[in-house]
Amino acid sequence: MKCSSCSQTIQKMFLDKIRGTYIKTDGKIVPICSDCQQTYTVSVIKSRVRP
Ligand SMILES: [Zn+2]
C-alpha cells in the first residue's frame, strides 16, 4: 500500500493497521503515511492526493 500524497510505501503493523491514516477525499478513502500526516494539514493532503 502506498501513500496517496507522497507515494512512499506505508508499513503495515499488527492486525493490518497501517503506519499512517486514511482520509476521505472526493468520495474515496485513501491511505496517508504518518510522515505526511504529521507534516501537512488534512486540507493540504487532500490537495496533494492524485486521482
Ligand atoms: Zn506520504
mmCIF file of the protein (N, C-alpha, C, O) and its ligand, coordinates in Angstrom:
data_MODEL
# 
_entry.id   MODEL 
# 
loop_
_entity.id 
_entity.type 
_entity.pdbx_number_of_molecules 
1 polymer     1 
2 non-polymer 1 
# 
_entity_poly.entity_id                      1 
_entity_poly.type                           'polypeptide(L)' 
_entity_poly.nstd_linkage                   no 
_entity_poly.nstd_monomer                   no 
_entity_poly.pdbx_seq_one_letter_code       MKCSSCSQTIQKMFLDKIRGTYIKTDGKIVPICSDCQQTYTVSVIKSRVRP 
_entity_poly.pdbx_seq_one_letter_code_can   MKCSSCSQTIQKMFLDKIRGTYIKTDGKIVPICSDCQQTYTVSVIKSRVRP 
_entity_poly.pdbx_strand_id                 A 
# 
loop_
_entity_poly_seq.entity_id 
_entity_poly_seq.num 
_entity_poly_seq.mon_id 
_entity_poly_seq.hetero 
1 1  MET n 
1 2  LYS n 
1 3  CYS n 
1 4  SER n 
1 5  SER n 
1 6  CYS n 
1 7  SER n 
1 8  GLN n 
1 9  THR n 
1 10 ILE n 
1 11 GLN n 
1 12 LYS n 
1 13 MET n 
1 14 PHE n 
1 15 LEU n 
1 16 ASP n 
1 17 LYS n 
1 18 ILE n 
1 19 ARG n 
1 20 GLY n 
1 21 THR n 
1 22 TYR n 
1 23 ILE n 
1 24 LYS n 
1 25 THR n 
1 26 ASP n 
1 27 GLY n 
1 28 LYS n 
1 29 ILE n 
1 30 VAL n 
1 31 PRO n 
1 32 ILE n 
1 33 CYS n 
1 34 SER n 
1 35 ASP n 
1 36 CYS n 
1 37 GLN n 
1 38 GLN n 
1 39 THR n 
1 40 TYR n 
1 41 THR n 
1 42 VAL n 
1 43 SER n 
1 44 VAL n 
1 45 ILE n 
1 46 LYS n 
1 47 SER n 
1 48 ARG n 
1 49 VAL n 
1 50 ARG n 
1 51 PRO n 
# 
loop_
_struct_asym.id 
_struct_asym.entity_id 
A 1 
B 2 
# 
loop_
_chem_comp.id 
_chem_comp.type 
_chem_comp.mon_nstd_flag 
ARG 'L-peptide linking' y 
ASP 'L-peptide linking' y 
CYS 'L-peptide linking' y 
GLN 'L-peptide linking' y 
GLY 'peptide linking'   y 
ILE 'L-peptide linking' y 
LEU 'L-peptide linking' y 
LYS 'L-peptide linking' y 
MET 'L-peptide linking' y 
PHE 'L-peptide linking' y 
PRO 'L-peptide linking' y 
SER 'L-peptide linking' y 
THR 'L-peptide linking' y 
TYR 'L-peptide linking' y 
VAL 'L-peptide linking' y 
ZN  non-polymer         . 
# 
_pdbx_entity_nonpoly.entity_id   2 
_pdbx_entity_nonpoly.name        ? 
_pdbx_entity_nonpoly.comp_id     ZN 
# 
_pdbx_nonpoly_scheme.asym_id         B 
_pdbx_nonpoly_scheme.entity_id       2 
_pdbx_nonpoly_scheme.mon_id          ZN 
_pdbx_nonpoly_scheme.ndb_seq_num     1 
_pdbx_nonpoly_scheme.pdb_seq_num     101 
_pdbx_nonpoly_scheme.auth_seq_num    101 
_pdbx_nonpoly_scheme.pdb_mon_id      ZN 
_pdbx_nonpoly_scheme.auth_mon_id     ZN 
_pdbx_nonpoly_scheme.pdb_strand_id   A 
_pdbx_nonpoly_scheme.pdb_ins_code    . 
# 
loop_
_atom_site.group_PDB 
_atom_site.id 
_atom_site.type_symbol 
_atom_site.label_atom_id 
_atom_site.label_alt_id 
_atom_site.label_comp_id 
_atom_site.label_asym_id 
_atom_site.label_entity_id 
_atom_site.label_seq_id 
_atom_site.pdbx_PDB_ins_code 
_atom_site.Cartn_x 
_atom_site.Cartn_y 
_atom_site.Cartn_z 
_atom_site.occupancy 
_atom_site.B_iso_or_equiv 
_atom_site.pdbx_formal_charge 
_atom_site.auth_seq_id 
_atom_site.auth_comp_id 
_atom_site.auth_asym_id 
_atom_site.auth_atom_id 
_atom_site.pdbx_PDB_model_num 
ATOM   1   N  N  . MET A 1 1  ? 0.841   -1.196 0.000  1.00 0.00 ? 1   MET A N  1 
ATOM   2   C  CA . MET A 1 1  ? 0.000   0.000  0.000  1.00 0.00 ? 1   MET A CA 1 
ATOM   3   C  C  . MET A 1 1  ? 0.874   1.243  0.000  1.00 0.00 ? 1   MET A C  1 
ATOM   4   O  O  . MET A 1 1  ? 1.855   1.325  0.739  1.00 0.00 ? 1   MET A O  1 
ATOM   5   N  N  . LYS A 1 2  ? 0.509   2.213  -0.839 1.00 0.00 ? 2   LYS A N  1 
ATOM   6   C  CA . LYS A 1 2  ? 1.327   3.421  -0.939 1.00 0.00 ? 2   LYS A CA 1 
ATOM   7   C  C  . LYS A 1 2  ? 0.548   4.660  -0.503 1.00 0.00 ? 2   LYS A C  1 
ATOM   8   O  O  . LYS A 1 2  ? -0.670  4.745  -0.655 1.00 0.00 ? 2   LYS A O  1 
ATOM   9   N  N  . CYS A 1 3  ? 1.286   5.599  0.033  1.00 0.00 ? 3   CYS A N  1 
ATOM   10  C  CA . CYS A 1 3  ? 0.699   6.873  0.441  1.00 0.00 ? 3   CYS A CA 1 
ATOM   11  C  C  . CYS A 1 3  ? 0.170   7.607  -0.792 1.00 0.00 ? 3   CYS A C  1 
ATOM   12  O  O  . CYS A 1 3  ? 0.859   7.695  -1.808 1.00 0.00 ? 3   CYS A O  1 
ATOM   13  N  N  . SER A 1 4  ? -1.046  8.129  -0.701 1.00 0.00 ? 4   SER A N  1 
ATOM   14  C  CA . SER A 1 4  ? -1.626  8.830  -1.847 1.00 0.00 ? 4   SER A CA 1 
ATOM   15  C  C  . SER A 1 4  ? -1.057  10.228 -2.012 1.00 0.00 ? 4   SER A C  1 
ATOM   16  O  O  . SER A 1 4  ? -1.298  10.885 -3.025 1.00 0.00 ? 4   SER A O  1 
ATOM   17  N  N  . SER A 1 5  ? -0.310  10.681 -1.032 1.00 0.00 ? 5   SER A N  1 
ATOM   18  C  CA . SER A 1 5  ? 0.264   12.020 -1.103 1.00 0.00 ? 5   SER A CA 1 
ATOM   19  C  C  . SER A 1 5  ? 1.685   11.994 -1.643 1.00 0.00 ? 5   SER A C  1 
ATOM   20  O  O  . SER A 1 5  ? 2.005   12.742 -2.567 1.00 0.00 ? 5   SER A O  1 
ATOM   21  N  N  . CYS A 1 6  ? 2.556   11.133 -1.077 1.00 0.00 ? 6   CYS A N  1 
ATOM   22  C  CA . CYS A 1 6  ? 3.966   11.142 -1.462 1.00 0.00 ? 6   CYS A CA 1 
ATOM   23  C  C  . CYS A 1 6  ? 4.395   9.857  -2.160 1.00 0.00 ? 6   CYS A C  1 
ATOM   24  O  O  . CYS A 1 6  ? 5.536   9.758  -2.610 1.00 0.00 ? 6   CYS A O  1 
ATOM   25  N  N  . SER A 1 7  ? 3.506   8.873  -2.259 1.00 0.00 ? 7   SER A N  1 
ATOM   26  C  CA . SER A 1 7  ? 3.769   7.619  -2.971 1.00 0.00 ? 7   SER A CA 1 
ATOM   27  C  C  . SER A 1 7  ? 4.768   6.707  -2.281 1.00 0.00 ? 7   SER A C  1 
ATOM   28  O  O  . SER A 1 7  ? 5.169   5.697  -2.859 1.00 0.00 ? 7   SER A O  1 
ATOM   29  N  N  . GLN A 1 8  ? 5.174   7.024  -1.081 1.00 0.00 ? 8   GLN A N  1 
ATOM   30  C  CA . GLN A 1 8  ? 6.064   6.089  -0.394 1.00 0.00 ? 8   GLN A CA 1 
ATOM   31  C  C  . GLN A 1 8  ? 5.241   4.935  0.180  1.00 0.00 ? 8   GLN A C  1 
ATOM   32  O  O  . GLN A 1 8  ? 4.069   5.095  0.519  1.00 0.00 ? 8   GLN A O  1 
ATOM   33  N  N  . THR A 1 9  ? 5.875   3.786  0.280  1.00 0.00 ? 9   THR A N  1 
ATOM   34  C  CA . THR A 1 9  ? 5.193   2.609  0.786  1.00 0.00 ? 9   THR A CA 1 
ATOM   35  C  C  . THR A 1 9  ? 4.892   2.763  2.274  1.00 0.00 ? 9   THR A C  1 
ATOM   36  O  O  . THR A 1 9  ? 5.759   3.158  3.054  1.00 0.00 ? 9   THR A O  1 
ATOM   37  N  N  . ILE A 1 10 ? 3.676   2.453  2.652  1.00 0.00 ? 10  ILE A N  1 
ATOM   38  C  CA . ILE A 1 10 ? 3.283   2.561  4.058  1.00 0.00 ? 10  ILE A CA 1 
ATOM   39  C  C  . ILE A 1 10 ? 3.454   1.200  4.714  1.00 0.00 ? 10  ILE A C  1 
ATOM   40  O  O  . ILE A 1 10 ? 2.945   0.188  4.231  1.00 0.00 ? 10  ILE A O  1 
ATOM   41  N  N  . GLN A 1 11 ? 4.186   1.198  5.832  1.00 0.00 ? 11  GLN A N  1 
ATOM   42  C  CA . GLN A 1 11 ? 4.413   -0.051 6.561  1.00 0.00 ? 11  GLN A CA 1 
ATOM   43  C  C  . GLN A 1 11 ? 3.125   -0.506 7.235  1.00 0.00 ? 11  GLN A C  1 
ATOM   44  O  O  . GLN A 1 11 ? 2.363   0.300  7.769  1.00 0.00 ? 11  GLN A O  1 
ATOM   45  N  N  . LYS A 1 12 ? 2.904   -1.799 7.199  1.00 0.00 ? 12  LYS A N  1 
ATOM   46  C  CA . LYS A 1 12 ? 1.766   -2.338 7.930  1.00 0.00 ? 12  LYS A CA 1 
ATOM   47  C  C  . LYS A 1 12 ? 2.212   -2.808 9.299  1.00 0.00 ? 12  LYS A C  1 
ATOM   48  O  O  . LYS A 1 12 ? 3.316   -3.322 9.478  1.00 0.00 ? 12  LYS A O  1 
ATOM   49  N  N  . MET A 1 13 ? 1.331   -2.619 10.248 1.00 0.00 ? 13  MET A N  1 
ATOM   50  C  CA . MET A 1 13 ? 1.644   -3.056 11.597 1.00 0.00 ? 13  MET A CA 1 
ATOM   51  C  C  . MET A 1 13 ? 0.734   -4.215 11.972 1.00 0.00 ? 13  MET A C  1 
ATOM   52  O  O  . MET A 1 13 ? 0.048   -4.785 11.124 1.00 0.00 ? 13  MET A O  1 
ATOM   53  N  N  . PHE A 1 14 ? 0.741   -4.545 13.222 1.00 0.00 ? 14  PHE A N  1 
ATOM   54  C  CA . PHE A 1 14 ? -0.060  -5.636 13.765 1.00 0.00 ? 14  PHE A CA 1 
ATOM   55  C  C  . PHE A 1 14 ? -1.540  -5.484 13.386 1.00 0.00 ? 14  PHE A C  1 
ATOM   56  O  O  . PHE A 1 14 ? -2.079  -4.377 13.397 1.00 0.00 ? 14  PHE A O  1 
ATOM   57  N  N  . LEU A 1 15 ? -2.175  -6.583 13.058 1.00 0.00 ? 15  LEU A N  1 
ATOM   58  C  CA . LEU A 1 15 ? -3.612  -6.594 12.751 1.00 0.00 ? 15  LEU A CA 1 
ATOM   59  C  C  . LEU A 1 15 ? -3.998  -5.688 11.586 1.00 0.00 ? 15  LEU A C  1 
ATOM   60  O  O  . LEU A 1 15 ? -5.075  -5.091 11.568 1.00 0.00 ? 15  LEU A O  1 
ATOM   61  N  N  . ASP A 1 16 ? -3.081  -5.601 10.607 1.00 0.00 ? 16  ASP A N  1 
ATOM   62  C  CA . ASP A 1 16 ? -3.375  -4.856 9.390  1.00 0.00 ? 16  ASP A CA 1 
ATOM   63  C  C  . ASP A 1 16 ? -3.541  -3.356 9.588  1.00 0.00 ? 16  ASP A C  1 
ATOM   64  O  O  . ASP A 1 16 ? -4.016  -2.656 8.694  1.00 0.00 ? 16  ASP A O  1 
ATOM   65  N  N  . LYS A 1 17 ? -3.154  -2.869 10.747 1.00 0.00 ? 17  LYS A N  1 
ATOM   66  C  CA . LYS A 1 17 ? -3.149  -1.415 10.900 1.00 0.00 ? 17  LYS A CA 1 
ATOM   67  C  C  . LYS A 1 17 ? -2.007  -0.857 10.078 1.00 0.00 ? 17  LYS A C  1 
ATOM   68  O  O  . LYS A 1 17 ? -0.959  -1.489 9.948  1.00 0.00 ? 17  LYS A O  1 
ATOM   69  N  N  . ILE A 1 18 ? -2.209  0.335  9.520  1.00 0.00 ? 18  ILE A N  1 
ATOM   70  C  CA . ILE A 1 18 ? -1.128  0.944  8.753  1.00 0.00 ? 18  ILE A CA 1 
ATOM   71  C  C  . ILE A 1 18 ? -0.444  2.013  9.582  1.00 0.00 ? 18  ILE A C  1 
ATOM   72  O  O  . ILE A 1 18 ? -1.031  2.597  10.493 1.00 0.00 ? 18  ILE A O  1 
ATOM   73  N  N  . ARG A 1 19 ? 0.834   2.258  9.237  1.00 0.00 ? 19  ARG A N  1 
ATOM   74  C  CA . ARG A 1 19 ? 1.578   3.303  9.926  1.00 0.00 ? 19  ARG A CA 1 
ATOM   75  C  C  . ARG A 1 19 ? 1.222   4.626  9.264  1.00 0.00 ? 19  ARG A C  1 
ATOM   76  O  O  . ARG A 1 19 ? 2.003   5.182  8.492  1.00 0.00 ? 19  ARG A O  1 
ATOM   77  N  N  . GLY A 1 20 ? 0.043   5.114  9.577  1.00 0.00 ? 20  GLY A N  1 
ATOM   78  C  CA . GLY A 1 20 ? -0.479  6.316  8.951  1.00 0.00 ? 20  GLY A CA 1 
ATOM   79  C  C  . GLY A 1 20 ? -1.969  6.391  9.210  1.00 0.00 ? 20  GLY A C  1 
ATOM   80  O  O  . GLY A 1 20 ? -2.446  5.964  10.261 1.00 0.00 ? 20  GLY A O  1 
ATOM   81  N  N  . THR A 1 21 ? -2.693  6.926  8.264  1.00 0.00 ? 21  THR A N  1 
ATOM   82  C  CA . THR A 1 21 ? -4.126  7.076  8.471  1.00 0.00 ? 21  THR A CA 1 
ATOM   83  C  C  . THR A 1 21 ? -4.838  7.010  7.129  1.00 0.00 ? 21  THR A C  1 
ATOM   84  O  O  . THR A 1 21 ? -4.204  6.974  6.074  1.00 0.00 ? 21  THR A O  1 
ATOM   85  N  N  . TYR A 1 22 ? -6.155  6.995  7.185  1.00 0.00 ? 22  TYR A N  1 
ATOM   86  C  CA . TYR A 1 22 ? -6.950  7.094  5.967  1.00 0.00 ? 22  TYR A CA 1 
ATOM   87  C  C  . TYR A 1 22 ? -7.705  8.402  5.996  1.00 0.00 ? 22  TYR A C  1 
ATOM   88  O  O  . TYR A 1 22 ? -8.212  8.809  7.041  1.00 0.00 ? 22  TYR A O  1 
ATOM   89  N  N  . ILE A 1 23 ? -7.783  9.065  4.854  1.00 0.00 ? 23  ILE A N  1 
ATOM   90  C  CA . ILE A 1 23 ? -8.646  10.232 4.772  1.00 0.00 ? 23  ILE A CA 1 
ATOM   91  C  C  . ILE A 1 23 ? -9.631  10.049 3.628  1.00 0.00 ? 23  ILE A C  1 
ATOM   92  O  O  . ILE A 1 23 ? -9.368  9.317  2.674  1.00 0.00 ? 23  ILE A O  1 
ATOM   93  N  N  . LYS A 1 24 ? -10.758 10.719 3.738  1.00 0.00 ? 24  LYS A N  1 
ATOM   94  C  CA . LYS A 1 24 ? -11.764 10.645 2.687  1.00 0.00 ? 24  LYS A CA 1 
ATOM   95  C  C  . LYS A 1 24 ? -11.679 11.911 1.852  1.00 0.00 ? 24  LYS A C  1 
ATOM   96  O  O  . LYS A 1 24 ? -11.754 13.021 2.379  1.00 0.00 ? 24  LYS A O  1 
ATOM   97  N  N  . THR A 1 25 ? -11.523 11.739 0.566  1.00 0.00 ? 25  THR A N  1 
ATOM   98  C  CA . THR A 1 25 ? -11.478 12.881 -0.331 1.00 0.00 ? 25  THR A CA 1 
ATOM   99  C  C  . THR A 1 25 ? -12.159 12.519 -1.642 1.00 0.00 ? 25  THR A C  1 
ATOM   100 O  O  . THR A 1 25 ? -11.902 11.458 -2.211 1.00 0.00 ? 25  THR A O  1 
ATOM   101 N  N  . ASP A 1 26 ? -13.021 13.396 -2.116 1.00 0.00 ? 26  ASP A N  1 
ATOM   102 C  CA . ASP A 1 26 ? -13.782 13.147 -3.347 1.00 0.00 ? 26  ASP A CA 1 
ATOM   103 C  C  . ASP A 1 26 ? -14.518 11.816 -3.301 1.00 0.00 ? 26  ASP A C  1 
ATOM   104 O  O  . ASP A 1 26 ? -14.627 11.125 -4.314 1.00 0.00 ? 26  ASP A O  1 
ATOM   105 N  N  . GLY A 1 27 ? -15.016 11.464 -2.138 1.00 0.00 ? 27  GLY A N  1 
ATOM   106 C  CA . GLY A 1 27 ? -15.784 10.234 -2.008 1.00 0.00 ? 27  GLY A CA 1 
ATOM   107 C  C  . GLY A 1 27 ? -14.954 8.973  -1.970 1.00 0.00 ? 27  GLY A C  1 
ATOM   108 O  O  . GLY A 1 27 ? -15.498 7.869  -1.933 1.00 0.00 ? 27  GLY A O  1 
ATOM   109 N  N  . LYS A 1 28 ? -13.618 9.126  -1.978 1.00 0.00 ? 28  LYS A N  1 
ATOM   110 C  CA . LYS A 1 28 ? -12.748 7.955  -1.902 1.00 0.00 ? 28  LYS A CA 1 
ATOM   111 C  C  . LYS A 1 28 ? -11.969 7.973  -0.598 1.00 0.00 ? 28  LYS A C  1 
ATOM   112 O  O  . LYS A 1 28 ? -11.621 9.033  -0.078 1.00 0.00 ? 28  LYS A O  1 
ATOM   113 N  N  . ILE A 1 29 ? -11.700 6.773  -0.078 1.00 0.00 ? 29  ILE A N  1 
ATOM   114 C  CA . ILE A 1 29 ? -10.852 6.653  1.100  1.00 0.00 ? 29  ILE A CA 1 
ATOM   115 C  C  . ILE A 1 29 ? -9.439  6.354  0.613  1.00 0.00 ? 29  ILE A C  1 
ATOM   116 O  O  . ILE A 1 29 ? -9.218  5.371  -0.095 1.00 0.00 ? 29  ILE A O  1 
ATOM   117 N  N  . VAL A 1 30 ? -8.495  7.190  0.987  1.00 0.00 ? 30  VAL A N  1 
ATOM   118 C  CA . VAL A 1 30 ? -7.115  6.990  0.531  1.00 0.00 ? 30  VAL A CA 1 
ATOM   119 C  C  . VAL A 1 30 ? -6.176  6.891  1.730  1.00 0.00 ? 30  VAL A C  1 
ATOM   120 O  O  . VAL A 1 30 ? -6.379  7.557  2.745  1.00 0.00 ? 30  VAL A O  1 
ATOM   121 N  N  . PRO A 1 31 ? -5.134  6.044  1.600  1.00 0.00 ? 31  PRO A N  1 
ATOM   122 C  CA . PRO A 1 31 ? -4.160  5.904  2.689  1.00 0.00 ? 31  PRO A CA 1 
ATOM   123 C  C  . PRO A 1 31 ? -3.125  7.027  2.668  1.00 0.00 ? 31  PRO A C  1 
ATOM   124 O  O  . PRO A 1 31 ? -2.655  7.446  1.610  1.00 0.00 ? 31  PRO A O  1 
ATOM   125 N  N  . ILE A 1 32 ? -2.788  7.497  3.857  1.00 0.00 ? 32  ILE A N  1 
ATOM   126 C  CA . ILE A 1 32 ? -1.790  8.562  4.008  1.00 0.00 ? 32  ILE A CA 1 
ATOM   127 C  C  . ILE A 1 32 ? -0.750  8.088  5.014  1.00 0.00 ? 32  ILE A C  1 
ATOM   128 O  O  . ILE A 1 32 ? -1.108  7.589  6.081  1.00 0.00 ? 32  ILE A O  1 
ATOM   129 N  N  . CYS A 1 33 ? 0.532   8.237  4.690  1.00 0.00 ? 33  CYS A N  1 
ATOM   130 C  CA . CYS A 1 33 ? 1.581   7.779  5.598  1.00 0.00 ? 33  CYS A CA 1 
ATOM   131 C  C  . CYS A 1 33 ? 1.709   8.712  6.803  1.00 0.00 ? 33  CYS A C  1 
ATOM   132 O  O  . CYS A 1 33 ? 1.230   9.846  6.779  1.00 0.00 ? 33  CYS A O  1 
ATOM   133 N  N  . SER A 1 34 ? 2.359   8.218  7.851  1.00 0.00 ? 34  SER A N  1 
ATOM   134 C  CA . SER A 1 34 ? 2.467   9.010  9.076  1.00 0.00 ? 34  SER A CA 1 
ATOM   135 C  C  . SER A 1 34 ? 3.304   10.268 8.858  1.00 0.00 ? 34  SER A C  1 
ATOM   136 O  O  . SER A 1 34 ? 3.076   11.285 9.513  1.00 0.00 ? 34  SER A O  1 
ATOM   137 N  N  . ASP A 1 35 ? 4.274   10.206 7.940  1.00 0.00 ? 35  ASP A N  1 
ATOM   138 C  CA . ASP A 1 35 ? 5.086   11.397 7.672  1.00 0.00 ? 35  ASP A CA 1 
ATOM   139 C  C  . ASP A 1 35 ? 4.226   12.541 7.128  1.00 0.00 ? 35  ASP A C  1 
ATOM   140 O  O  . ASP A 1 35 ? 4.312   13.675 7.599  1.00 0.00 ? 35  ASP A O  1 
ATOM   141 N  N  . CYS A 1 36 ? 3.400   12.225 6.131  1.00 0.00 ? 36  CYS A N  1 
ATOM   142 C  CA . CYS A 1 36 ? 2.527   13.256 5.563  1.00 0.00 ? 36  CYS A CA 1 
ATOM   143 C  C  . CYS A 1 36 ? 1.501   13.711 6.587  1.00 0.00 ? 36  CYS A C  1 
ATOM   144 O  O  . CYS A 1 36 ? 1.156   14.891 6.661  1.00 0.00 ? 36  CYS A O  1 
ATOM   145 N  N  . GLN A 1 37 ? 1.026   12.771 7.364  1.00 0.00 ? 37  GLN A N  1 
ATOM   146 C  CA . GLN A 1 37 ? 0.022   13.092 8.381  1.00 0.00 ? 37  GLN A CA 1 
ATOM   147 C  C  . GLN A 1 37 ? 0.584   14.120 9.360  1.00 0.00 ? 37  GLN A C  1 
ATOM   148 O  O  . GLN A 1 37 ? -0.128  15.023 9.798  1.00 0.00 ? 37  GLN A O  1 
ATOM   149 N  N  . GLN A 1 38 ? 1.867   13.977 9.699  1.00 0.00 ? 38  GLN A N  1 
ATOM   150 C  CA . GLN A 1 38 ? 2.470   14.888 10.667 1.00 0.00 ? 38  GLN A CA 1 
ATOM   151 C  C  . GLN A 1 38 ? 2.929   16.192 10.018 1.00 0.00 ? 38  GLN A C  1 
ATOM   152 O  O  . GLN A 1 38 ? 2.999   17.232 10.672 1.00 0.00 ? 38  GLN A O  1 
ATOM   153 N  N  . THR A 1 39 ? 3.242   16.123 8.721  1.00 0.00 ? 39  THR A N  1 
ATOM   154 C  CA . THR A 1 39 ? 3.801   17.294 8.050  1.00 0.00 ? 39  THR A CA 1 
ATOM   155 C  C  . THR A 1 39 ? 2.730   18.253 7.537  1.00 0.00 ? 39  THR A C  1 
ATOM   156 O  O  . THR A 1 39 ? 2.881   19.473 7.599  1.00 0.00 ? 39  THR A O  1 
ATOM   157 N  N  . TYR A 1 40 ? 1.627   17.661 7.020  1.00 0.00 ? 40  TYR A N  1 
ATOM   158 C  CA . TYR A 1 40 ? 0.626   18.501 6.362  1.00 0.00 ? 40  TYR A CA 1 
ATOM   159 C  C  . TYR A 1 40 ? -0.705  18.472 7.100  1.00 0.00 ? 40  TYR A C  1 
ATOM   160 O  O  . TYR A 1 40 ? -1.015  17.527 7.825  1.00 0.00 ? 40  TYR A O  1 
ATOM   161 N  N  . THR A 1 41 ? -1.482  19.530 6.897  1.00 0.00 ? 41  THR A N  1 
ATOM   162 C  CA . THR A 1 41 ? -2.857  19.514 7.390  1.00 0.00 ? 41  THR A CA 1 
ATOM   163 C  C  . THR A 1 41 ? -3.700  18.676 6.436  1.00 0.00 ? 41  THR A C  1 
ATOM   164 O  O  . THR A 1 41 ? -3.279  18.371 5.320  1.00 0.00 ? 41  THR A O  1 
ATOM   165 N  N  . VAL A 1 42 ? -4.884  18.313 6.884  1.00 0.00 ? 42  VAL A N  1 
ATOM   166 C  CA . VAL A 1 42 ? -5.759  17.479 6.058  1.00 0.00 ? 42  VAL A CA 1 
ATOM   167 C  C  . VAL A 1 42 ? -6.082  18.167 4.732  1.00 0.00 ? 42  VAL A C  1 
ATOM   168 O  O  . VAL A 1 42 ? -6.115  17.524 3.683  1.00 0.00 ? 42  VAL A O  1 
ATOM   169 N  N  . SER A 1 43 ? -6.319  19.473 4.787  1.00 0.00 ? 43  SER A N  1 
ATOM   170 C  CA . SER A 1 43 ? -6.676  20.164 3.544  1.00 0.00 ? 43  SER A CA 1 
ATOM   171 C  C  . SER A 1 43 ? -5.509  20.172 2.556  1.00 0.00 ? 43  SER A C  1 
ATOM   172 O  O  . SER A 1 43 ? -5.722  20.079 1.347  1.00 0.00 ? 43  SER A O  1 
ATOM   173 N  N  . VAL A 1 44 ? -4.283  20.283 3.059  1.00 0.00 ? 44  VAL A N  1 
ATOM   174 C  CA . VAL A 1 44 ? -3.121  20.234 2.173  1.00 0.00 ? 44  VAL A CA 1 
ATOM   175 C  C  . VAL A 1 44 ? -2.967  18.829 1.593  1.00 0.00 ? 44  VAL A C  1 
ATOM   176 O  O  . VAL A 1 44 ? -2.680  18.671 0.406  1.00 0.00 ? 44  VAL A O  1 
ATOM   177 N  N  . ILE A 1 45 ? -3.158  17.813 2.431  1.00 0.00 ? 45  ILE A N  1 
ATOM   178 C  CA . ILE A 1 45 ? -3.063  16.435 1.950  1.00 0.00 ? 45  ILE A CA 1 
ATOM   179 C  C  . ILE A 1 45 ? -4.080  16.191 0.841  1.00 0.00 ? 45  ILE A C  1 
ATOM   180 O  O  . ILE A 1 45 ? -3.765  15.580 -0.180 1.00 0.00 ? 45  ILE A O  1 
ATOM   181 N  N  . LYS A 1 46 ? -5.287  16.670 1.049  1.00 0.00 ? 46  LYS A N  1 
ATOM   182 C  CA . LYS A 1 46 ? -6.322  16.471 0.020  1.00 0.00 ? 46  LYS A CA 1 
ATOM   183 C  C  . LYS A 1 46 ? -5.918  17.106 -1.301 1.00 0.00 ? 46  LYS A C  1 
ATOM   184 O  O  . LYS A 1 46 ? -6.197  16.558 -2.367 1.00 0.00 ? 46  LYS A O  1 
ATOM   185 N  N  . SER A 1 47 ? -5.260  18.263 -1.236 1.00 0.00 ? 47  SER A N  1 
ATOM   186 C  CA . SER A 1 47 ? -4.848  18.926 -2.468 1.00 0.00 ? 47  SER A CA 1 
ATOM   187 C  C  . SER A 1 47 ? -3.680  18.198 -3.127 1.00 0.00 ? 47  SER A C  1 
ATOM   188 O  O  . SER A 1 47 ? -3.449  18.344 -4.327 1.00 0.00 ? 47  SER A O  1 
ATOM   189 N  N  . ARG A 1 48 ? -2.935  17.400 -2.326 1.00 0.00 ? 48  ARG A N  1 
ATOM   190 C  CA . ARG A 1 48 ? -1.796  16.662 -2.874 1.00 0.00 ? 48  ARG A CA 1 
ATOM   191 C  C  . ARG A 1 48 ? -2.172  15.290 -3.417 1.00 0.00 ? 48  ARG A C  1 
ATOM   192 O  O  . ARG A 1 48 ? -1.417  14.696 -4.188 1.00 0.00 ? 48  ARG A O  1 
ATOM   193 N  N  . VAL A 1 49 ? -3.330  14.787 -3.020 1.00 0.00 ? 49  VAL A N  1 
ATOM   194 C  CA . VAL A 1 49 ? -3.740  13.447 -3.451 1.00 0.00 ? 49  VAL A CA 1 
ATOM   195 C  C  . VAL A 1 49 ? -3.983  13.423 -4.950 1.00 0.00 ? 49  VAL A C  1 
ATOM   196 O  O  . VAL A 1 49 ? -4.717  14.245 -5.497 1.00 0.00 ? 49  VAL A O  1 
ATOM   197 N  N  . ARG A 1 50 ? -3.353  12.472 -5.587 1.00 0.00 ? 50  ARG A N  1 
ATOM   198 C  CA . ARG A 1 50 ? -3.551  12.308 -7.020 1.00 0.00 ? 50  ARG A CA 1 
ATOM   199 C  C  . ARG A 1 50 ? -4.665  11.305 -7.290 1.00 0.00 ? 50  ARG A C  1 
ATOM   200 O  O  . ARG A 1 50 ? -4.784  10.297 -6.593 1.00 0.00 ? 50  ARG A O  1 
ATOM   201 N  N  . PRO A 1 51 ? -5.474  11.584 -8.293 1.00 0.00 ? 51  PRO A N  1 
ATOM   202 C  CA . PRO A 1 51 ? -6.592  10.694 -8.593 1.00 0.00 ? 51  PRO A CA 1 
ATOM   203 C  C  . PRO A 1 51 ? -6.147  9.324  -9.072 1.00 0.00 ? 51  PRO A C  1 
ATOM   204 O  O  . PRO A 1 51 ? -6.984  8.469  -9.361 1.00 0.00 ? 51  PRO A O  1 
HETATM 205 ZN ZN . ZN  B 2 .  ? 3.095   10.296 2.478  1.00 0.00 2 101 ZN  A ZN 1 
# 
